[in-house]
Amino acid sequence: MGVDVIGEINYLTSTTDGGTPWLIQQSVPTGKRSNFVQSPIPITIHDLRGKETSVNLDTNAIEVAKYNG
């Protein structure tokens, strides 16, 4: 079976101007690309291989689907 790992996920913590968060995804030569501050939070990422049926959308807010591509 797989191994759980610790990773970081960036969460939006605040905006620099107190307004609604925005982000410009194109390359911008000068100026700001966003108005928000991100904070990396360590999180355990669980390997669900072999345990796909142990989680469901109602209880865990995630559902595993088989990819047939």
Summary of the structure (lengths in Angstrom):
residues: 69
radius of gyration: 18.0
end to end distance: 22.8
largest distance: 48.8
contacts: 105
relative contact order: 0.30
helix: 10%
strand: 33%
